Amino acid sequence: MSKEILEFLKKNGEKLDSEIAEAMGVSLANARTQLAELAAKGEIMACHSTRFDAKGKKIEGIKCRLAGFIPPAAPGRKSKSQLKLS
């Protein structure tokens, strides 16, 4: 299941643990166990997150993304500040 999670994060970017569990079709507890193992190996970055939806409902979870993965730059024109950094 770890490979599926890594592929999901590579394809979809940063996601909450609940979103990953739903996409993988597993329980939240099982997903958190797998995510903890991946974080311990250094394959993903994970941090605790608190969000509030439009109605003010508090949503807590673990936000995960691939470690060391930098997505490719989007095509199109770049601002002058981005050109100076390169």
Phi and psi restraints in degrees (range 20) as a CNS / XPLOR table:
assign (resid 1 and name C) (resid 2 and name N)
       (resid 2 and name CA) (resid 2 and name C) 1.0 -60.3 20.0 2
assign (resid 2 and name N) (resid 2 and name CA)
       (resid 2 and name C) (resid 3 and name N) 1.0 -40.6 20.0 2
assign (resid 2 and name C) (resid 3 and name N)
       (resid 3 and name CA) (resid 3 and name C) 1.0 -63.7 20.0 2
assign (resid 3 and name N) (resid 3 and name CA)
       (resid 3 and name C) (resid 4 and name N) 1.0 -38.4 20.0 2
assign (resid 3 and name C) (resid 4 and name N)
       (resid 4 and name CA) (resid 4 and name C) 1.0 -65.0 20.0 2
assign (resid 4 and name N) (resid 4 and name CA)
       (resid 4 and name C) (resid 5 and name N) 1.0 -39.5 20.0 2
assign (resid 4 and name C) (resid 5 and name N)
       (resid 5 and name CA) (resid 5 and name C) 1.0 -65.0 20.0 2
assign (resid 5 and name N) (resid 5 and name CA)
       (resid 5 and name C) (resid 6 and name N) 1.0 -43.7 20.0 2
assign (resid 5 and name C) (resid 6 and name N)
       (resid 6 and name CA) (resid 6 and name C) 1.0 -62.2 20.0 2
assign (resid 6 and name N) (resid 6 and name CA)
       (resid 6 and name C) (resid 7 and name N) 1.0 -42.8 20.0 2
assign (resid 6 and name C) (resid 7 and name N)
       (resid 7 and name CA) (resid 7 and name C) 1.0 -64.1 20.0 2
assign (resid 7 and name N) (resid 7 and name CA)
       (resid 7 and name C) (resid 8 and name N) 1.0 -40.6 20.0 2
assign (resid 7 and name C) (resid 8 and name N)
       (resid 8 and name CA) (resid 8 and name C) 1.0 -61.6 20.0 2
assign (resid 8 and name N) (resid 8 and name CA)
       (resid 8 and name C) (resid 9 and name N) 1.0 -45.2 20.0 2
assign (resid 8 and name C) (resid 9 and name N)
       (resid 9 and name CA) (resid 9 and name C) 1.0 -67.7 20.0 2
assign (resid 9 and name N) (resid 9 and name CA)
       (resid 9 and name C) (resid 10 and name N) 1.0 -35.8 20.0 2
assign (resid 9 and name C) (resid 10 and name N)
       (resid 10 and name CA) (resid 10 and name C) 1.0 -65.4 20.0 2
assign (resid 10 and name N) (resid 10 and name CA)
       (resid 10 and name C) (resid 11 and name N) 1.0 -38.7 20.0 2
assign (resid 10 and name C) (resid 11 and name N)
       (resid 11 and name CA) (resid 11 and name C) 1.0 -77.2 20.0 2
assign (resid 11 and name N) (resid 11 and name CA)
       (resid 11 and name C) (resid 12 and name N) 1.0 -38.3 20.0 2
assign (resid 11 and name C) (resid 12 and name N)
       (resid 12 and name CA) (resid 12 and name C) 1.0 -108.8 20.0 2
assign (resid 12 and name N) (resid 12 and name CA)
       (resid 12 and name C) (resid 13 and name N) 1.0 -5.7 20.0 2
assign (resid 12 and name C) (resid 13 and name N)
       (resid 13 and name CA) (resid 13 and name C) 1.0 77.8 20.0 2
assign (resid 13 and name N) (resid 13 and name CA)
       (resid 13 and name C) (resid 14 and name N) 1.0 -158.7 20.0 2
assign (resid 13 and name C) (resid 14 and name N)
       (resid 14 and name CA) (resid 14 and name C) 1.0 -65.4 20.0 2
assign (resid 14 and name N) (resid 14 and name CA)
       (resid 14 and name C) (resid 15 and name N) 1.0 131.5 20.0 2
assign (resid 14 and name C) (resid 15 and name N)
       (resid 15 and name CA) (resid 15 and name C) 1.0 -142.1 20.0 2
assign (resid 15 and name N) (resid 15 and name CA)
       (resid 15 and name C) (resid 16 and name N) 1.0 158.0 20.0 2
assign (resid 15 and name C) (resid 16 and name N)
       (resid 16 and name CA) (resid 16 and name C) 1.0 -78.9 20.0 2
assign (resid 16 and name N) (resid 16 and name CA)
       (resid 16 and name C) (resid 17 and name N) 1.0 156.4 20.0 2
assign (resid 16 and name C) (resid 17 and name N)
       (resid 17 and name CA) (resid 17 and name C) 1.0 -59.0 20.0 2
assign (resid 17 and name N) (resid 17 and name CA)
       (resid 17 and name C) (resid 18 and name N) 1.0 -36.3 20.0 2
assign (resid 17 and name C) (resid 18 and name N)
       (resid 18 and name CA) (resid 18 and name C) 1.0 -67.0 20.0 2
assign (resid 18 and name N) (resid 18 and name CA)
       (resid 18 and name C) (resid 19 and name N) 1.0 -36.4 20.0 2
assign (resid 18 and name C) (resid 19 and name N)
       (resid 19 and name CA) (resid 19 and name C) 1.0 -68.3 20.0 2
assign (resid 19 and name N) (resid 19 and name CA)
       (resid 19 and name C) (resid 20 and name N) 1.0 -37.6 20.0 2
assign (resid 19 and name C) (resid 20 and name N)
       (resid 20 and name CA) (resid 20 and name C) 1.0 -66.4 20.0 2
assign (resid 20 and name N) (resid 20 and name CA)
       (resid 20 and name C) (resid 21 and name N) 1.0 -45.3 20.0 2
assign (resid 20 and name C) (resid 21 and name N)
       (resid 21 and name CA) (resid 21 and name C) 1.0 -60.6 20.0 2
assign (resid 21 and name N) (resid 21 and name CA)
       (resid 21 and name C) (resid 22 and name N) 1.0 -42.9 20.0 2
assign (resid 21 and name C) (resid 22 and name N)
       (resid 22 and name CA) (resid 22 and name C) 1.0 -64.0 20.0 2
assign (resid 22 and name N) (resid 22 and name CA)
       (resid 22 and name C) (resid 23 and name N) 1.0 -43.4 20.0 2
assign (resid 22 and name C) (resid 23 and name N)
       (resid 23 and name CA) (resid 23 and name C) 1.0 -67.5 20.0 2
assign (resid 23 and name N) (resid 23 and name CA)
       (resid 23 and name C) (resid 24 and name N) 1.0 -34.8 20.0 2
assign (resid 23 and name C) (resid 24 and name N)
       (resid 24 and name CA) (resid 24 and name C) 1.0 -83.5 20.0 2
assign (resid 24 and name N) (resid 24 and name CA)
       (resid 24 and name C) (resid 25 and name N) 1.0 -15.3 20.0 2
assign (resid 24 and name C) (resid 25 and name N)
       (resid 25 and name CA) (resid 25 and name C) 1.0 74.1 20.0 2
assign (resid 25 and name N) (resid 25 and name CA)
       (resid 25 and name C) (resid 26 and name N) 1.0 33.3 20.0 2
assign (resid 25 and name C) (resid 26 and name N)
       (resid 26 and name CA) (resid 26 and name C) 1.0 -123.6 20.0 2
assign (resid 26 and name N) (resid 26 and name CA)
       (resid 26 and name C) (resid 27 and name N) 1.0 169.4 20.0 2
assign (resid 26 and name C) (resid 27 and name N)
       (resid 27 and name CA) (resid 27 and name C) 1.0 -71.0 20.0 2
assign (resid 27 and name N) (resid 27 and name CA)
       (resid 27 and name C) (resid 28 and name N) 1.0 157.9 20.0 2
assign (resid 27 and name C) (resid 28 and name N)
       (resid 28 and name CA) (resid 28 and name C) 1.0 -63.7 20.0 2
assign (resid 28 and name N) (resid 28 and name CA)
       (resid 28 and name C) (resid 29 and name N) 1.0 -38.7 20.0 2
assign (resid 28 and name C) (resid 29 and name N)
       (resid 29 and name CA) (resid 29 and name C) 1.0 -63.0 20.0 2
assign (resid 29 and name N) (resid 29 and name CA)
       (resid 29 and name C) (resid 30 and name N) 1.0 -42.9 20.0 2
assign (resid 29 and name C) (resid 30 and name N)
       (resid 30 and name CA) (resid 30 and name C) 1.0 -65.1 20.0 2
assign (resid 30 and name N) (resid 30 and name CA)
       (resid 30 and name C) (resid 31 and name N) 1.0 -42.3 20.0 2
assign (resid 30 and name C) (resid 31 and name N)
       (resid 31 and name CA) (resid 31 and name C) 1.0 -63.4 20.0 2
assign (resid 31 and name N) (resid 31 and name CA)
       (resid 31 and name C) (resid 32 and name N) 1.0 -42.0 20.0 2
assign (resid 31 and name C) (resid 32 and name N)
       (resid 32 and name CA) (resid 32 and name C) 1.0 -64.6 20.0 2
assign (resid 32 and name N) (resid 32 and name CA)
       (resid 32 and name C) (resid 33 and name N) 1.0 -35.8 20.0 2
assign (resid 32 and name C) (resid 33 and name N)
       (resid 33 and name CA) (resid 33 and name C) 1.0 -63.0 20.0 2
assign (resid 33 and name N) (resid 33 and name CA)
       (resid 33 and name C) (resid 34 and name N) 1.0 -46.8 20.0 2
assign (resid 33 and name C) (resid 34 and name N)
       (resid 34 and name CA) (resid 34 and name C) 1.0 -63.8 20.0 2
assign (resid 34 and name N) (resid 34 and name CA)
       (resid 34 and name C) (resid 35 and name N) 1.0 -40.8 20.0 2
assign (resid 34 and name C) (resid 35 and name N)
       (resid 35 and name CA) (resid 35 and name C) 1.0 -65.4 20.0 2
assign (resid 35 and name N) (resid 35 and name CA)
       (resid 35 and name C) (resid 36 and name N) 1.0 -38.5 20.0 2
assign (resid 35 and name C) (resid 36 and name N)
       (resid 36 and name CA) (resid 36 and name C) 1.0 -63.9 20.0 2
assign (resid 36 and name N) (resid 36 and name CA)
       (resid 36 and name C) (resid 37 and name N) 1.0 -40.3 20.0 2
assign (resid 36 and name C) (resid 37 and name N)
       (resid 37 and name CA) (resid 37 and name C) 1.0 -64.5 20.0 2
assign (resid 37 and name N) (resid 37 and name CA)
       (resid 37 and name C) (resid 38 and name N) 1.0 -43.2 20.0 2
assign (resid 37 and name C) (resid 38 and name N)
       (resid 38 and name CA) (resid 38 and name C) 1.0 -64.7 20.0 2
assign (resid 38 and name N) (resid 38 and name CA)
       (resid 38 and name C) (resid 39 and name N) 1.0 -39.1 20.0 2
assign (resid 38 and name C) (resid 39 and name N)
       (resid 39 and name CA) (resid 39 and name C) 1.0 -66.6 20.0 2
assign (resid 39 and name N) (resid 39 and name CA)
       (resid 39 and name C) (resid 40 and name N) 1.0 -38.7 20.0 2
assign (resid 39 and name C) (resid 40 and name N)
       (resid 40 and name CA) (resid 40 and name C) 1.0 -64.6 20.0 2
assign (resid 40 and name N) (resid 40 and name CA)
       (resid 40 and name C) (resid 41 and name N) 1.0 -33.8 20.0 2
assign (resid 40 and name C) (resid 41 and name N)
       (resid 41 and name CA) (resid 41 and name C) 1.0 -78.1 20.0 2
assign (resid 41 and name N) (resid 41 and name CA)
       (resid 41 and name C) (resid 42 and name N) 1.0 -12.9 20.0 2
assign (resid 41 and name C) (resid 42 and name N)
       (resid 42 and name CA) (resid 42 and name C) 1.0 84.0 20.0 2
assign (resid 42 and name N) (resid 42 and name CA)
       (resid 42 and name C) (resid 43 and name N) 1.0 15.0 20.0 2
assign (resid 42 and name C) (resid 43 and name N)
       (resid 43 and name CA) (resid 43 and name C) 1.0 -84.5 20.0 2
assign (resid 43 and name N) (resid 43 and name CA)
       (resid 43 and name C) (resid 44 and name N) 1.0 -23.3 20.0 2
assign (resid 43 and name C) (resid 44 and name N)
       (resid 44 and name CA) (resid 44 and name C) 1.0 -132.4 20.0 2
assign (resid 44 and name N) (resid 44 and name CA)
       (resid 44 and name C) (resid 45 and name N) 1.0 160.7 20.0 2
assign (resid 44 and name C) (resid 45 and name N)
       (resid 45 and name CA) (resid 45 and name C) 1.0 -106.1 20.0 2
assign (resid 45 and name N) (resid 45 and name CA)
       (resid 45 and name C) (resid 46 and name N) 1.0 134.4 20.0 2
assign (resid 45 and name C) (resid 46 and name N)
       (resid 46 and name CA) (resid 46 and name C) 1.0 -134.6 20.0 2
assign (resid 46 and name N) (resid 46 and name CA)
       (resid 46 and name C) (resid 47 and name N) 1.0 139.0 20.0 2
assign (resid 46 and name C) (resid 47 and name N)
       (resid 47 and name CA) (resid 47 and name C) 1.0 -145.2 20.0 2
assign (resid 47 and name N) (resid 47 and name CA)
       (resid 47 and name C) (resid 48 and name N) 1.0 151.4 20.0 2
assign (resid 47 and name C) (resid 48 and name N)
       (resid 48 and name CA) (resid 48 and name C) 1.0 -75.5 20.0 2
assign (resid 48 and name N) (resid 48 and name CA)
       (resid 48 and name C) (resid 49 and name N) 1.0 140.5 20.0 2
assign (resid 48 and name C) (resid 49 and name N)
       (resid 49 and name CA) (resid 49 and name C) 1.0 -137.3 20.0 2
assign (resid 49 and name N) (resid 49 and name CA)
       (resid 49 and name C) (resid 50 and name N) 1.0 144.4 20.0 2
assign (resid 49 and name C) (resid 50 and name N)
       (resid 50 and name CA) (resid 50 and name C) 1.0 -125.3 20.0 2
assign (resid 50 and name N) (resid 50 and name CA)
       (resid 50 and name C) (resid 51 and name N) 1.0 123.9 20.0 2
assign (resid 50 and name C) (resid 51 and name N)
       (resid 51 and name CA) (resid 51 and name C) 1.0 -119.8 20.0 2
assign (resid 51 and name N) (resid 51 and name CA)
       (resid 51 and name C) (resid 52 and name N) 1.0 161.3 20.0 2
assign (resid 51 and name C) (resid 52 and name N)
       (resid 52 and name CA) (resid 52 and name C) 1.0 -127.1 20.0 2
assign (resid 52 and name N) (resid 52 and name CA)
       (resid 52 and name C) (resid 53 and name N) 1.0 129.1 20.0 2
assign (resid 52 and name C) (resid 53 and name N)
       (resid 53 and name CA) (resid 53 and name C) 1.0 -79.8 20.0 2
assign (resid 53 and name N) (resid 53 and name CA)
       (resid 53 and name C) (resid 54 and name N) 1.0 -177.1 20.0 2
assign (resid 53 and name C) (resid 54 and name N)
       (resid 54 and name CA) (resid 54 and name C) 1.0 -60.8 20.0 2
assign (resid 54 and name N) (resid 54 and name CA)
       (resid 54 and name C) (resid 55 and name N) 1.0 -28.0 20.0 2
assign (resid 54 and name C) (resid 55 and name N)
       (resid 55 and name CA) (resid 55 and name C) 1.0 -90.3 20.0 2
assign (resid 55 and name N) (resid 55 and name CA)
       (resid 55 and name C) (resid 56 and name N) 1.0 1.7 20.0 2
assign (resid 55 and name C) (resid 56 and name N)
       (resid 56 and name CA) (resid 56 and name C) 1.0 87.9 20.0 2
assign (resid 56 and name N) (resid 56 and name CA)
       (resid 56 and name C) (resid 57 and name N) 1.0 8.6 20.0 2
assign (resid 56 and name C) (resid 57 and name N)
       (resid 57 and name CA) (resid 57 and name C) 1.0 -74.1 20.0 2
assign (resid 57 and name N) (resid 57 and name CA)
       (resid 57 and name C) (resid 58 and name N) 1.0 132.7 20.0 2
assign (resid 57 and name C) (resid 58 and name N)
       (resid 58 and name CA) (resid 58 and name C) 1.0 -80.7 20.0 2
assign (resid 58 and name N) (resid 58 and name CA)
       (resid 58 and name C) (resid 59 and name N) 1.0 128.7 20.0 2
assign (resid 58 and name C) (resid 59 and name N)
       (resid 59 and name CA) (resid 59 and name C) 1.0 -122.0 20.0 2
assign (resid 59 and name N) (resid 59 and name CA)
       (resid 59 and name C) (resid 60 and name N) 1.0 114.4 20.0 2
assign (resid 59 and name C) (resid 60 and name N)
       (resid 60 and name CA) (resid 60 and name C) 1.0 -108.2 20.0 2
assign (resid 60 and name N) (resid 60 and name CA)
       (resid 60 and name C) (resid 61 and name N) 1.0 144.4 20.0 2
assign (resid 60 and name C) (resid 61 and name N)
       (resid 61 and name CA) (resid 61 and name C) 1.0 -172.5 20.0 2
assign (resid 61 and name N) (resid 61 and name CA)
       (resid 61 and name C) (resid 62 and name N) 1.0 -172.0 20.0 2
assign (resid 61 and name C) (resid 62 and name N)
       (resid 62 and name CA) (resid 62 and name C) 1.0 -112.5 20.0 2
assign (resid 62 and name N) (resid 62 and name CA)
       (resid 62 and name C) (resid 63 and name N) 1.0 120.1 20.0 2
assign (resid 62 and name C) (resid 63 and name N)
       (resid 63 and name CA) (resid 63 and name C) 1.0 -89.1 20.0 2
assign (resid 63 and name N) (resid 63 and name CA)
       (resid 63 and name C) (resid 64 and name N) 1.0 129.3 20.0 2
assign (resid 63 and name C) (resid 64 and name N)
       (resid 64 and name CA) (resid 64 and name C) 1.0 -126.8 20.0 2
assign (resid 64 and name N) (resid 64 and name CA)
       (resid 64 and name C) (resid 65 and name N) 1.0 146.9 20.0 2
assign (resid 64 and name C) (resid 65 and name N)
       (resid 65 and name CA) (resid 65 and name C) 1.0 -150.9 20.0 2
assign (resid 65 and name N) (resid 65 and name CA)
       (resid 65 and name C) (resid 66 and name N) 1.0 163.7 20.0 2
assign (resid 65 and name C) (resid 66 and name N)
       (resid 66 and name CA) (resid 66 and name C) 1.0 -67.6 20.0 2
assign (resid 66 and name N) (resid 66 and name CA)
       (resid 66 and name C) (resid 67 and name N) 1.0 140.6 20.0 2
assign (resid 66 and name C) (resid 67 and name N)
       (resid 67 and name CA) (resid 67 and name C) 1.0 -79.3 20.0 2
assign (resid 67 and name N) (resid 67 and name CA)
       (resid 67 and name C) (resid 68 and name N) 1.0 132.0 20.0 2
assign (resid 67 and name C) (resid 68 and name N)
       (resid 68 and name CA) (resid 68 and name C) 1.0 72.5 20.0 2
assign (resid 68 and name N) (resid 68 and name CA)
       (resid 68 and name C) (resid 69 and name N) 1.0 8.1 20.0 2
assign (resid 68 and name C) (resid 69 and name N)
       (resid 69 and name CA) (resid 69 and name C) 1.0 -93.3 20.0 2
assign (resid 69 and name N) (resid 69 and name CA)
       (resid 69 and name C) (resid 70 and name N) 1.0 123.0 20.0 2
assign (resid 69 and name C) (resid 70 and name N)
       (resid 70 and name CA) (resid 70 and name C) 1.0 -114.3 20.0 2
assign (resid 70 and name N) (resid 70 and name CA)
       (resid 70 and name C) (resid 71 and name N) 1.0 115.0 20.0 2
assign (resid 70 and name C) (resid 71 and name N)
       (resid 71 and name CA) (resid 71 and name C) 1.0 -64.2 20.0 2
assign (resid 71 and name N) (resid 71 and name CA)
       (resid 71 and name C) (resid 72 and name N) 1.0 151.9 20.0 2
assign (resid 71 and name C) (resid 72 and name N)
       (resid 72 and name CA) (resid 72 and name C) 1.0 -65.1 20.0 2
assign (resid 72 and name N) (resid 72 and name CA)
       (resid 72 and name C) (resid 73 and name N) 1.0 151.5 20.0 2
assign (resid 72 and name C) (resid 73 and name N)
       (resid 73 and name CA) (resid 73 and name C) 1.0 -64.3 20.0 2
assign (resid 73 and name N) (resid 73 and name CA)
       (resid 73 and name C) (resid 74 and name N) 1.0 144.2 20.0 2
assign (resid 73 and name C) (resid 74 and name N)
       (resid 74 and name CA) (resid 74 and name C) 1.0 -71.1 20.0 2
assign (resid 74 and name N) (resid 74 and name CA)
       (resid 74 and name C) (resid 75 and name N) 1.0 144.9 20.0 2
assign (resid 74 and name C) (resid 75 and name N)
       (resid 75 and name CA) (resid 75 and name C) 1.0 -69.7 20.0 2
assign (resid 75 and name N) (resid 75 and name CA)
       (resid 75 and name C) (resid 76 and name N) 1.0 158.1 20.0 2
assign (resid 75 and name C) (resid 76 and name N)
       (resid 76 and name CA) (resid 76 and name C) 1.0 117.3 20.0 2
assign (resid 76 and name N) (resid 76 and name CA)
       (resid 76 and name C) (resid 77 and name N) 1.0 -175.4 20.0 2
assign (resid 76 and name C) (resid 77 and name N)
       (resid 77 and name CA) (resid 77 and name C) 1.0 -70.1 20.0 2
assign (resid 77 and name N) (resid 77 and name CA)
       (resid 77 and name C) (resid 78 and name N) 1.0 149.1 20.0 2
assign (resid 77 and name C) (resid 78 and name N)
       (resid 78 and name CA) (resid 78 and name C) 1.0 -114.5 20.0 2
assign (resid 78 and name N) (resid 78 and name CA)
       (resid 78 and name C) (resid 79 and name N) 1.0 149.2 20.0 2
assign (resid 78 and name C) (resid 79 and name N)
       (resid 79 and name CA) (resid 79 and name C) 1.0 -73.2 20.0 2
assign (resid 79 and name N) (resid 79 and name CA)
       (resid 79 and name C) (resid 80 and name N) 1.0 160.8 20.0 2
assign (resid 79 and name C) (resid 80 and name N)
       (resid 80 and name CA) (resid 80 and name C) 1.0 -63.4 20.0 2
assign (resid 80 and name N) (resid 80 and name CA)
       (resid 80 and name C) (resid 81 and name N) 1.0 -34.0 20.0 2
assign (resid 80 and name C) (resid 81 and name N)
       (resid 81 and name CA) (resid 81 and name C) 1.0 -65.5 20.0 2
assign (resid 81 and name N) (resid 81 and name CA)
       (resid 81 and name C) (resid 82 and name N) 1.0 -34.9 20.0 2
assign (resid 81 and name C) (resid 82 and name N)
       (resid 82 and name CA) (resid 82 and name C) 1.0 -70.6 20.0 2
assign (resid 82 and name N) (resid 82 and name CA)
       (resid 82 and name C) (resid 83 and name N) 1.0 -34.8 20.0 2
assign (resid 82 and name C) (resid 83 and name N)
       (resid 83 and name CA) (resid 83 and name C) 1.0 -67.9 20.0 2
assign (resid 83 and name N) (resid 83 and name CA)
       (resid 83 and name C) (resid 84 and name N) 1.0 -34.5 20.0 2
assign (resid 83 and name C) (resid 84 and name N)
       (resid 84 and name CA) (resid 84 and name C) 1.0 -70.7 20.0 2
assign (resid 84 and name N) (resid 84 and name CA)
       (resid 84 and name C) (resid 85 and name N) 1.0 -30.2 20.0 2
assign (resid 84 and name C) (resid 85 and name N)
       (resid 85 and name CA) (resid 85 and name C) 1.0 -72.3 20.0 2
assign (resid 85 and name N) (resid 85 and name CA)
       (resid 85 and name C) (resid 86 and name N) 1.0 -26.9 20.0 2
